[in-house]
Amino acid sequence: MDVEFWMGRWERGETGWHKPGANPYLTRYWADARVQPGGRVFVPLCGKTLDMAWLAAQGHAVLGVECSPLAVSAFFADAGLTPTTRDVGPFRVSEAGGIAIACGDVFDLEHLDMTGVAGLYDRASLIALPEDMRARYAETLCATLPAGTRGLTITIEYDQALRAGPPFSVGAPEVHARFGTRFAITQLCDDDILAENPGFVAAGVPWLREHAFALGIKPRAGIS
């Protein structure tokens, strides 16, 4: 599930995860994340998601990271925008309409300027990675995001033994394990979505849940 894997998926047009509108969990629960109004929002492994356009329409500057140049080009082309481009370390950054997408490896975040980032939106990053890479991914985010960052994370959960990922199963215990040292975590929903996903039904998966979590500021020790 490295950069080459995802670039290959884009090159072959295997992008079934892409949706034609903003994610309903984003529009329903973003206010619960309590991200600073107008704050910059970081969207890792963003693809060409229209969630970025929705966040920009709410007044946020958006910084995405995506490994596929095809996805980056498609996002701006679909939006009717002509981005400016610049090189930042190993990234090629394209920017227009208040949205910047850094094309490169999400594990190279130390090369990006995260100044002003007040929010994190993760809809498909954590569940796109196998377990060992999820640990590294979470460590990278926790080490890189500025103090005071809040966010929204969306995951799915099912019996991983019955179906190979991606998307991978990530339940509440893992979210707390990965991010609990940095964020105060509040689970916002636990929805049955099996009927909406015939591929899982065909694979014999008996249950499929979707979760949304608000990532808040963790109180300092000794402060209630």
C-alpha positions in Angstrom: 0.0 0.0 0.0 2.9 2.3 -0.7 3.0 5.3 -3.1 3.4 3.1 -6.2 0.3 1.1 -5.2 -1.9 4.1 -5.1 -0.4 5.8 -8.2 -1.1 2.5 -10.0 -4.8 2.6 -8.9 -5.1 6.2 -10.3 -3.4 5.3 -13.6 -5.7 2.3 -14.1 -8.8 4.3 -13.1 -9.5 2.1 -10.1 -10.9 4.9 -8.0 -14.2 3.5 -6.7 -13.8 5.4 -3.5 -14.2 8.8 -5.2 -17.7 10.2 -4.6 -19.5 12.8 -6.7 -20.2 15.1 -3.8 -19.1 16.0 -0.3 -19.1 13.2 2.2 -22.3 13.2 4.3 -20.4 12.6 7.5 -18.3 15.6 6.8 -21.3 17.9 6.3 -23.1 16.4 9.3 -20.3 16.4 11.8 -17.8 19.0 10.8 -19.2 21.5 13.3 -18.6 19.0 16.1 -14.9 19.1 15.4 -15.0 22.8 16.5 -12.2 23.8 14.1 -11.3 27.4 14.3 -13.4 29.4 11.8 -11.3 30.2 8.8 -8.5 28.0 10.0 -6.4 26.0 7.6 -7.5 22.4 7.2 -5.1 19.5 6.4 -6.6 16.7 4.3 -4.1 13.8 3.9 -4.3 11.3 1.0 -6.9 13.7 -0.5 -7.2 12.3 -4.0 -9.6 14.6 -5.9 -12.2 14.6 -3.2 -14.9 17.2 -3.4 -14.7 17.4 0.4 -11.9 19.9 -0.1 -14.2 22.2 -2.1 -16.8 21.9 0.6 -14.3 22.9 3.3 -13.2 25.8 1.2 -16.8 26.9 0.8 -17.0 27.0 4.6 -14.3 29.6 4.7 -11.3 27.3 5.3 -8.0 27.3 3.5 -7.3 23.7 2.6 -3.9 21.9 2.4 -4.1 18.4 0.9 -1.5 15.8 0.3 -1.8 13.3 -2.5 0.7 11.0 -4.2 -0.8 10.9 -7.6 -0.3 13.8 -10.0 -3.2 12.5 -12.0 -5.5 13.1 -9.0 -4.2 16.6 -8.4 -4.6 17.6 -12.0 -8.1 16.1 -12.1 -9.2 18.0 -9.0 -8.4 21.4 -10.4 -9.6 20.6 -13.9 -12.9 19.4 -12.6 -13.2 22.5 -10.5 -12.4 24.7 -13.5 -9.4 26.1 -11.8 -5.9 26.8 -13.1 -3.4 26.3 -10.3 -0.1 27.9 -9.7 2.7 25.4 -9.0 5.8 25.5 -6.9 8.3 23.0 -5.6 8.6 22.6 -1.8 11.2 20.0 -0.9 10.1 16.7 -2.4 6.6 18.0 -3.1 5.1 19.8 -6.1 2.4 22.1 -4.7 -0.5 23.2 -6.9 -2.8 26.0 -5.5 -5.9 27.8 -6.6 -9.2 28.8 -5.1 -7.9 28.6 -1.5 -6.9 25.0 -2.0 -3.3 23.8 -2.1 -2.5 20.2 -2.9 1.1 18.9 -2.2 1.9 16.0 -4.5 4.2 13.6 -2.8 4.5 11.1 0.1 2.5 11.9 3.2 5.4 10.5 5.3 7.5 13.5 4.1 5.3 16.1 6.0 8.3 17.6 7.7 9.1 19.4 4.5 5.7 21.2 4.3 4.8 24.5 6.0 2.0 23.6 8.4 1.7 27.1 9.7 -1.9 28.0 10.3 -3.2 24.5 10.2 -6.0 24.3 12.7 -8.0 21.3 11.5 -7.5 17.8 10.3 -10.0 15.9 8.1 -9.3 12.2 7.5 -11.9 10.4 5.6 -9.9 7.8 3.8 -6.3 7.9 5.0 -6.3 5.8 8.1 -8.4 3.1 6.4 -6.3 3.1 3.3 -3.2 1.8 5.1 -2.3 -1.6 6.6 -1.7 -1.8 10.3 2.0 -1.2 10.3 1.7 1.8 8.1 -1.2 3.2 10.2 1.0 3.3 13.2 3.6 5.3 11.3 1.0 7.5 9.7 -0.5 8.4 13.1 2.9 9.1 14.6 3.7 11.4 11.6 0.5 13.4 12.1 0.8 13.7 15.8 4.4 14.9 15.4 3.7 17.4 12.6 0.3 19.0 13.3 0.5 22.3 15.2 -0.6 22.5 18.8 -4.3 23.3 19.1 -5.3 21.3 15.9 -8.7 19.8 16.1 -10.2 17.4 13.6 -12.7 14.8 12.2 -11.8 11.2 11.4 -14.1 8.8 9.6 -13.4 5.0 9.6 -15.1 1.8 8.8 -15.1 -1.4 10.8 -15.8 -5.0 9.8 -14.3 -8.5 10.3 -10.9 -8.1 8.6 -10.5 -11.8 8.3 -13.3 -12.0 5.8 -12.1 -9.4 3.3 -8.7 -8.1 2.4 -8.2 -4.3 2.4 -8.1 -1.6 1.4 -10.2 -0.2 2.8 -9.0 -1.6 6.1 -11.1 -2.1 9.3 -10.4 0.5 12.0 -12.6 0.6 15.0 -12.8 2.9 18.0 -10.1 1.1 20.1 -7.5 1.6 17.4 -8.5 5.3 16.9 -8.0 5.8 20.6 -4.7 3.9 20.5 -3.3 5.8 17.6 -4.5 9.3 18.5 -5.4 9.3 22.2 -2.1 10.6 23.4 -2.5 13.7 21.3 -6.2 14.3 21.0 -9.4 14.1 23.2 -11.5 11.7 21.1 -15.3 11.7 21.0 -17.2 9.1 18.9 -20.0 10.9 17.0 -21.7 7.9 15.3 -21.6 4.2 14.8 -23.8 3.4 11.7 -24.7 0.2 10.0 -23.8 0.7 6.3 -23.7 -2.9 5.1 -26.8 -2.6 2.8 -25.1 0.4 1.1 -22.0 -1.6 0.2 -22.9 -4.7 -2.0 -19.2 -5.5 -2.5 -18.9 -6.4 1.2 -22.2 -8.3 1.1 -20.9 -10.3 -1.9 -17.7 -11.1 0.1 -19.8 -12.6 2.9 -19.1 -9.8 5.4 -22.0 -10.0 7.9 -21.7 -6.6 9.3 -20.1 -3.2 8.4 -20.0 -0.1 10.5 -19.0 3.5 9.8 -17.7 5.7 12.6 -17.0 9.4 12.9 -14.7 10.8 15.6 -14.1 14.4 16.7 -10.5 15.0 17.6 -10.3 17.7 20.3 -7.7 19.4 22.3 -6.5 17.1 25.1 -6.4 18.7 28.5 -3.0 19.1 30.0 -2.2 16.9 33.0 -3.6 18.2 36.2 -6.2 20.4 34.4 -9.8 19.3 34.3 
